[in-house]
Amino acid sequence: MSGVLALALFAVTCVFIVAGYPVAFTLAGSALLFATVGHVVGVFDFGLLGAFGQQIFGRMTNPVLIAVPLFVFMGVMLERSKVAEELLDAMGQMFGRMRGGLGISVICVGALLAASTGIVGATVVTMGLLALPTMLRRGYDPALAAGSICAAGTLGQIIPPSIILVLLGEVLSSAYQRAQFLKGDFSPETVSVGDLFAGSLGPGLLLVGLYILYQAAVAWLRPDAAPAIPVDGEAGGGVHVRARVLRAMVPPALLIVAVLGSILAGIATPTEAAAVGGVGAVLLAAHKLDPAGRLPVIAAVGAVAGLIALGATFDLRLGREVIPAWDRVGIALAGLLSMVLAAGVFDAFRRAHRGGILRDVMDSTLKITSMVFVILIGAALFSLVFRGFGGDELVHAFLTGIPGGALGAMLFVMVTLFVLGFFLDFIEIVYVVVPIVAPALMTMGLDPVWIGVMIAVNLQTSFLTPPFGFALFYLRGVAPPEVTTFHIYGGVVPFIAIQIAALVILALFPGLVLWLPKLIYG
């Protein structure tokens, strides 16, 4: 009876979500309803719900999840400060005289925005508003243009620092520990968000490379679909154009390197790196909004560089009984540079407020973060009740009984997640489905980092697939009337094939995912 109720709980919850009911309240409401039914028929102990408050407190105080609002703030700030517009315009001129150059520019800018924002909807909408009219005006095939923008927009799923990777890393960490407990290992190893960032970097770059190869092949085989673009009054390789590309690309690229590099190098935790990214995004936005007042921004960036140099040269700890005179000099200089940095950041916030974007950025950050954490609370109650019915044991028994062993179980899970990706957002899948299936896969010997990257690429593919792919709806909402739904659906088909090919490559060669985490973290 308990197994039947566990399956019914999952099925009813999915039906209500697909019907359009609020996800967080559906998860919690369905769980409470089935817990009551189970208690009435004698197969569920209400005492299990006493752990709910402890679970919520543990997740709300999890330092890893603090990175979510910080990364969201960073992405929304860069989106509203017109970084994408300048990047696309500059790179379009750089590749202007090459057939397919604008399509390649869209892929490159999409990859940079993915690493900057990590929000699929924001990237697709931004690229659709900026790039799609230009590509159509320049004679690009509407299907190719629409497919390129959708594919580039979904790169935010897999290229770090991605919101989905932060959430997935937190869930997989708990699942990995649970899997080791089930195997009798009571001193478990851990998997971190940094591991997942390192593992996803190679596959993300692989997808970018495959997208660019496809653009080049289309331009060669069908020149009319991706024509060369004459650059107004400028040679495509002119010094002025190259300088403009550098000015547009270097600041966000440096910010990405600072955030991601500090995580991979072990200098900062994901939360600390996200805070650096948020501050850097504000400084970059202030520089874009008011180029004439760039001195405070430059001073703040210089102060950061100075603080890094001082930290590598001096011992800046204050809680020591004896501080040498030379270290006191370093501490004094660090205090001075900290004040310069604080003044620069304050000025940047003032300019962002005066430019009219700070309020919108804060509103968007609050809404997205609230959505994530409310779903997290509902998912915690859902998982608690599902496990109370023995649903995790039922799933484990089912997966281990699938022909083909671990690979057969993984294939079944991937197909299931692919279908669920048509109807559910990645947050619901990460917090509802992954905690159920991941421990079973890990007890069968599959690597947690490889599982996480495969899930991320798989969800990216489902978000592209007609007729329900979320990226398609995002683009349809901002596309001009001459771009039909048929154009969008037809345009994404080749990119779906590329995604599936990438999944097959990663399945056959898991070392593409695992080599960098092993190199960095051993």
N, C-alpha and C positions, 0 to 999 in steps of 0.2 A: 504493500500500500504506500509506504513512504517513497519508494522509487517512482511510482506512478505520479504522486504529488510533485516530486522534484521535476519530472519531465513536463507536467502540466504547468508548473510555475514558470518554467523557461518559455514554453510555447505561448502562454497567455500574455506574458510580459512582452514578447516580440510582437504579438498581434496588436496590443494597445499602442506600442511605440510606432509601428507602421501606420496605425490609424490616425496618428498625429497628436496623441496626448503628450503632455510634458514628460520628458524622459525621467527626470529625477523623481517626480511624484509617482510616475508609473512604477518605477523600480521599488520604491519604498512601499507604496500602496499595495502592489501585488504581493510583495513579501509578507506584509502584515496580514493580508487577507488569507493567504495560504497557511501562514503560521497559525492563525485562529482555527482554520478548518482542520489542520493537522493535530492541534491540541484537542479539539472536540472528539476526533476519532481515535485519539490516544497514540499518535505516532510522532508527536513533536512536543518537546519540553520547553515551555516558555522561559525557563531559567536560562536557556542559551542566550536570550536577548539581553541578559545582564551584561554580556561582553560588548554590546553595541557601543555604549558610551566610551569604554576604554579604547575600542577601535577608532572611533572618531577622534578622540583626544590624541591618539598616537599618530594619525594621519595629519591632523591639523598642525601638530608640532614637528612634523617631519621636515628637516631643513632642506631636503632635496626639492620638495614641492614649492618652497618659497621661490624657486627659480621660475616657476610658471608665470606669475604676474610680472616679474622683471623681464623675462624674454618677450612676453606679450607687449609690454610697454615699449621695449626696444623696437620690435617689429612695427607697431602702429606708428611710432614716432618717425621712423625712417620712411614709412609709406606716405605719411601726410606731409613730409618735408620735400617731396618732389624729387627724391633721389632717383627713382625709377625713370622719371621723365627725362632727366638729364643724361642718365646712362644710356637709355635707348636711343636718344637723338645723337649722342656722340658716337656710339658704336655703329649706328646706321650709316653715318658718314664715313666711318673708318672702313667698313666693308662695302661701301656704296657701289664701286665699279665691278664687284664680283657677283656673278649669278648666284642667287640664293643667299646673298650676303645679309639681307634683312632678316630672313628666317634664322640664320645662324646667330645674328645679333639678339633675336628674341630668346633663343635657347640660352645664350650666355647671360643675358640680363635676368632671365628667369632663374638661373642657377644662383646668381648673386643675390637676388631678392629672396630666394628660398633660404639661403644661408643667413640673410639679414632678418627676415620676418618670421619664417617658419609657419606662416598661416596660409593655407591653401586658398581659401576664399579671397583673402585680400590680394594675393598675388595674381590670381586669375582675373579678378575684376580690374585691378590696376592695369595689367597688360592688355586686357580687352579694350579698355577705354583709350589707352595710349597707342598700342601697336596695331590693333585690328584696322582702324580707319586708314592708317598710313599704308599698310600692306595692300589693302584693297585699292587705294588710290594709285599705287605703284604697279598695279596689274597682277598681283599675286592671285593664284587660284583660291577662291574663298574657303574650300575645304582644307587645303594645305595651311592657310593662315589660321583658321579656327583650331585645327588639330595641333599646330605648333604651340599656340598660346595655352591650350588646355594642358598639353603635356609639360610645357615649361612651368606652368603654375603648380602642378602636382609635385614637382621636385621638392617642395617644402616638406613633404612627408618623410623624405629619406636623407636629405642633406643636412648635417648638423650645423648649428644647434637648432633642433626642431622640437616643437612643443610635444608632438606625438612621441618622440624618442625619450623626452624627459619623463612623461607619464608611463610609457612602456618600460623604461628602466626601473622605475619604482615598483611597478607590478611584478616584473620578472625577478627582481631581487627577492621579494617575498615568496614568489613561486619556487625559486631555486632553493631557498632555505627549506621550504616545506618538502620539496622533492627529496632533499638530502635526509631530512628527518624520517621520511617514509622508507628510505633505504637503510636506516639505522645509523646514519652518520650524525652524531650530536655535537660535532665541532665543525659546522659547515663553512665552506668557502662562500664568498660573496661575489655578486656581479653588480656593477655600478653603472650609472648613467654615462660616465666617462668611457667604460668598456663599449657601451652601445654606440656612442659617438664615434669612437675609433673604428668599430666594426662597420659602420654605415658609410664612412667616408669613401672607401674604395668603390662600393656598389653605386653610390651617388655619382661619382665621377665617371664610372662605367656607363651609366645611363646617359649622362650628358654627352659623352663621346659617341654613343650609338645614335642619339638624336641628331648630332651634327653630321655624322656620316650619312644618315638618311636625307637630311636637307641637301647635302652635296650631291647625293645620287639623284634626287629628284631634279635638281638644277641641271644636271648633266643629261639626264634622259628626257626630261620635259622642260626645255628652256622657257616655254611660254608660261609655265605654272609658277616659275620663280625667276622673273627677269632681273637683269642688272638694273641698278638704280643710279641714274646720273646725279652726282653730287653738285649742288648749286654753287657755282663759282669757286670750287675747291677740288683739288686732286684728292682722290680717295686716300692716297698715302702721304698727303702733304704734312709738313712739319706742324702747321697750325692744328690740323685735325688730330694728329697723334698727341699733341699737347693737351687738346681738349679732352680726349679720351682718358688720358692719365689723370687730369684734374677731376674728371667725373668718377673714375674707377678707384683711384688710390685711397681716398678717405674711407669709403665703406669697406674696401678690401682690408685695409689696416685694422679697422674695427673688428671684422670677422676673424682675422688672424689673431688679434689680441684676445678675443673671447674664446675661440676654439683652441688656440695654441696654449693658452694658460690652463685649460682643462686637460688637454692631452699631455702636456708637460708635467702635470702634477703640481703646478704652482698655485692653482686656485681650484676650489670645488665648483661644481656647476652653479651653485647659488651665488658664490662670490663673483664668478665670471659673468653671470647674468647681470649683477649689479654694475660691473664695469661696462657691460654692453649698454645698459640703460643710460648711464652717465655719458658714455661716448655718443649715443644716439642724440641726446639733447644737445651736446656740443656741436655735432655735425648739423643738426637741424638749425641751430642758431647761425652757423656759418652760411648755410644755404639761404636762409631767410634774409640775412642782413650782411652781405659780404663786406660792406664798408666798415662794419664794427667787428672785425675779426680778431682784433688784438687780444681781448679777454680769452677768446677761444684758444688762440695760439699760446697764450701764457699758461692756460690750464693744461693743455697737452704737454707743453714743456715741463710743467710742474710734475706731471705724472712720470715723464721720462726721468726727471731728476730724482724723484722718490724711488724709482726702481734702481737707479744707479747707487743711491745712498744705501738702500737696503742690501745691495750686493757688496758694498764697501765697508759699512760700519755695522756694529751691533746696536740696533736701535731699541732694544728692550729697556723699559723703564723700571721694571720691578726687581732691580738688582741692588744689592747692598753697596757695592762699590762700582762706580761707573768711571772708567778712565777719561782723562781730559779730551783725548782725541774723539772718543765716542760721544762726549757731550757736545762737541762741535757738530758732529753729524746729526745728533738729535735736534739741536737748535736749527740747523738748516732744513731738516725734515719738517719741523714745525712751521717754519716760514713758507716752505713750498706747499704745505697743506692749506695754509691760509690763502695762498695764491690760487690753489685749485678750488677751494670753496667759493672764493670770489668769482672765479670764471664760471663755475657751475651755476651759481646764483644769477649771474648776468645772462647765461644761456637760457635759464628758465624764464627770466623776465622777457627776453626777446621772443621766445616761443609763445608766451602769453600775449605779448603785444602783436605777434603775427597772426593770432587768432586760431592756433592749432592746439595749444596745450589743453584747453578744456575738452575738445573733441577726443584727444588722445587719452586723457584720463577717464572720460566716460566709456570709451571703447574698452580700455583695459579693465575697468571695473566690471563691465557687463560680461566680457569673455571669461575673466577670472571667476566671477560669481557662478557662471554656468558650469565651469569645470568642477568647482568644489561642491556645488549642490548635487551634481551628478555623482561625484565621489561619495558623498554621504548616502545617497540612495543606493548606490552600488554596494556599499559596505553592508547595508541591511539585507539586500538581496543575496549577497554571497553567504552571509551568516545563516539565513533561513535555508538556502539551497544546500549548504553543507549539513545543516541540522536534519534534513531529510535523507542524508547520505548520498546526495547527488554527485559529489566529487568521486566517491568510490564507484558509483555507477558509471561515470564517464571513464574512469581509469580502467575498469573492467572491459568496457566496450572498446576503447582504443587499443588495449593490449591484445584483444581478440581479433583485431582486423588482420587479414592476410597481408604478408609482406613485412611484418614486424614494425620497427620504428619508422622506416620510410613509408610504409603503407599508412600508418597512423598519421604521419606528418602530411601526406598527400590528402588524406580525408579532411584533416583540419584546415589545410590551405584552401581546398575547394569550398568548405563550409564558410570560412571567413570571407572568401571572394563573393559568395552569394549574399552573405549578411551585409557586406559593404555596399550593396545596392540600396539598402533600406536604412541602415544604422550609421550614425556618425562615428568617427574613429574613437571618440571618448567613450561612447557606450560600449563599443567592441573591446576596447582596452580594459575597461573596468568590469565588464559583465562576462565576456566570453573567455578572454585570455587567462584570468585566474582559475577558470574551470579546467581548461585543456592543457595549460603549460606544465603544471606539476607532473601530469601523466607522461607527457613527452620527455621531460627531463629525467624521470626515473627510468626511461627506456634508453638513456645514454646520449641523447641529443644535447648539443652545446646550447646554453641559454642565449649567448650573444648571436649565434647563427639563427636560432629560432626567432629572436626579436627582429633581426634585419629582414628575414624572409617574410615575417608578418607585415612589416612596414612596407616593403616593396609590393606585397600582395594587395594590401589595402590601397596603395597608390594606383595599382592596376584597376581595381574594382571601381575606384572613384572616376576613372576615365571611361568605363564601359557603358554603352547604351543598353537600355533606355533610361537607367536610373542614376548614372554617374553624377555625383555632386558637382564635379568640375564643369560638366556640360550645362547644368542648370545655372551655375554662376555666370558662365559666358553668355548663355542665352538671354540672361537678364540685361546685359549691357551691349549686346551685338546689334548693329544696325539692321534695318528691315531686309536689306538685300542678302544678308547671311541667314539662310534658312536652317531649320533644325536638321534637315537632311544633310546640309553642308557640314554641320558640326559633327553629326554622327559618323558620316563618311570620313571626315578628316582625322578622327581619332583612331580609326581602325589600324592603320600602320603602326601607330605608336603603342597600341595595345599589344600588337604582335612583338614589338621591340621589348616591351615590359615582360611578356611571357618568356621571350628568349633570354632575357636577363635572369629571370627566376630559374630557368633551366640551367644556365651557366653557374649561378650561385649554388644550386643543388648539386651539380656535378663537381664543382671546385669550391668547397667550403673554405678553403684556404684564402680565397679572395676576401672573405669576411674576417677571418680569424688571425691573419698574419700581423696586422697592425696592432690589435690589442695585445697579442703575445709579445710583439717587439717592444711596446711601450711599458706594459704592466707585467710582463713575464707570464 
